[in-house]
Amino acid sequence: MKRLVLFYLGLCLSLSAIAGQGHRWTIAPDGAIVWKVAQGTSHEDHIEMSGQMISVVLRYGVTALGQWKLDRSLVLPMLRMKPNKTQNHLQQRIDVDIATAVTPGQQMLLDERVEEVRLDGRMRVESTFSCMYRRKRVPRSVGLTRLCYPSATKACYLEEYIYRNLTDHDIELRVPQLRLCYDTPEKQGVYGGYRVDVALSRHGSFTLAPHDSLSFCALFRARRIADGQPADIDIVAERQARADLLRQWHDNLVLETPDTVLNTMFAFAKIRAAESIYRTKGGLMHGPGGEAYYAAIWANDQAEYINPFFPFLGYDIGNQSALNAFLHFARYMNADYKALPSSIIAEGTGVWHGAKDRGDAAMIAYGAARYALARGDAAEAKRLWPLVSWCLEYCRRQLTSDGVVASNSDELENRFPAGNANLCTSSLYYDALRSAVMLGRELRVRPDSLEAYQRQAQALETAIEHYFGYTIEGYHSYRYYAGNEVLRSWICIPLTMGIYTRAKGTIDALLSPRLWTGNGLLTQAGTDTYWDRATLYALRGILAAGETKRGLPLLHDYSATRLLGEHVPYAIEAWPEGDQRHLSAESGLYCRIMTEGLFGIRPTGLATFDLTPRLPEGWSHMALRHVRAFGHDFDIEVRRKRALLVVTIDDAAAGIHLRRIAKEGHSLHIRLS
């Protein structure tokens, strides 16, 4: 009971502090974020939400007069358009004001006043309207709740409308028989003609007694015309399915810290990371989104960024999509060791390799080995081992005379120079070699092969220091490629791979005014371009290196900006490119700041991991609840006891209770079986 009281006291204090920081949004006690709309203010933003068959980008806002604006962009990833390339899916923009199409008798709803917008994996908007009654305008006569969300499993997006009579007399509301229909020419679609239609679930005239309500749903659906009429939609079931998913993601891998902003941003990141998975004819495929990248997988976004995270969340669909992605890449292994494609597109039927070798094999080996270890499934690990070993051999064959890995570009695909060998590719290869040694031991791979990987990792670490280690702009850090004389954000990469040789100089450089801004890291000093993925990697590496005193305030500020600022509630792709799209894998990278940076979890076996908790100064405790990795469901709790840390690991179902004492910065080896 005492613990519960202290928790709620801390929550109230945190919420009070957040409310005083001047952000547009605040955190509600149930974990949603809320925008209380002040009269006379205007604001616009956009957010993406996804289900297995549809994604929707809502461009929304409130005018200075208090009216709601909503422009919907429906994306249908599996309704492919010709030519069947990455971004050629059916997409339809729909800007129709459904709310005011409903009329009070022969009049109109007047003077909309949006009072509150609420996000929690759905969008909920509360408004009031005036009505004419006996020739007088009566303010706040009708209340309206809008609830917007995608179907979990169908090519359908739903908007529920709930009207309430706020007066003391009857009101008649007339709901039109609204129907919009958009057809595409048969010759333009890979599967023929497509239809997008909008319809209301009910229509007619309804008399509402005082304080009574009326509800209906606007259904936005898409299908192949040849499939005939769509099946009826059970609105209650769809609403519940979305709520069930949100609850599942909320209840697993729960972050508990004294910082409510971090806890809430982490909870939202799980939503965006997990929802963007599509049921394609090539199996489940996680997609970045952003109205551009669907029904396809990338060596960076999926293999490197998001797939190693899914085992910790315990979302079965996420794990299936991760395994499927790796097996798709495995289709392109070849005896000549020609480069793997950077992306497998169009539901698995094509490839994209436009930037040539971006270090993709290193990305895939890194992600597949870490995923297999954290997943804790020996059968899956055996299926992935040939891919891991092939990618490692490919990278070995790309070693230059300086002992680093050559590649044509990096994951930014020549937007910025990367030379003939870049720090990112070699660092990923280094970590992949280390993971392969650990995974190979579990699979009883020949010891001489694992010893070779161990030697290669040691040699590569030395080569990274000799080739990339550099005093750049006065900082004892790294050059990103030979000839690079300007600070780059990706100098953070070695920190996330456990290479701390130049940690101090690198962190100093990252946090210098040359790179760090109010929106995180610039991609290159002297520019105005930023990509969140670099900031997310950097924050993970800074915390992993033990610099919580400097890193935590920046993590808090970044999280508050993305969660509660002007463009919410997720990590973004980039600016100015892409208008700060809410690409999904970046949210996975945000979660990994906590699992790998703050808690220092490093998979070492199918049921083992190293734990290096970085409990920040001023925090008495932190925890991760219901970690679903390594074949278990367990809690990690870290508490301060004078100069020491008390770490407990609990898995009640397996009867596991471990209690360890550690010094600050020391690693613990944890075995769960």
Secondary structure, 3 states (H helix, E strand, C coil): CHHHHHHHHHHHHHHHHHHCCCCCCEECCCCCEEEECCCCCCEEEEEEEECCCCEEEEEEEECCCCCEEEEEEEEEEEEEECCCCCCCEEEEEECCCCHHHCEECCCCCEEEEEEEEEECCCEEEEEEEEEEECCEEEEEEEEEEEEEEECCCCCEEEEEEEEEECCCCCEEEEECCCEEEEECCHHHECCCCEEEEEEECCCEEEEECCCCEEEEEEEEEEEEHHHCCCCCCCHHHHHHHHHHHHHHHHHCCEEECCCHHHHHHHHHHHHHHHHCEEEECCEEEECCECCCECCCEEHHHHHHHHCCCHHHHCCHHHHHHHHHHHHHHHCCCCCCCCCCCCEEEHHHCEEECCCCCCCHHHHHHHHHHHHHHHHCCHHHHHHHHHHHHHHHHHHHHCECCCCCECCCCCCCCCCCCCCCCCHHHHHHHHHHHHHHHHHHHHCCCCHHHHHHHHHHHHHHHHHHHHHHEEEECCEEEECCCCCCCCCEHHHHHHHHCCCCCCHHHHHHHHCCCCCEECCEECCECCCCCEEHHHHHHHHHHHHHCCCHHHHHHHHHHHHHHHHHCCCCCCCCCEECHHHCCCCHHHHHHHHHHHHHHHCCEEECCCCEEEECCCCCCCCCEEEEEEECCCCCCEEEEEEEECCEEEEEEEECCCCEEEEEEEECCCCEEEECC
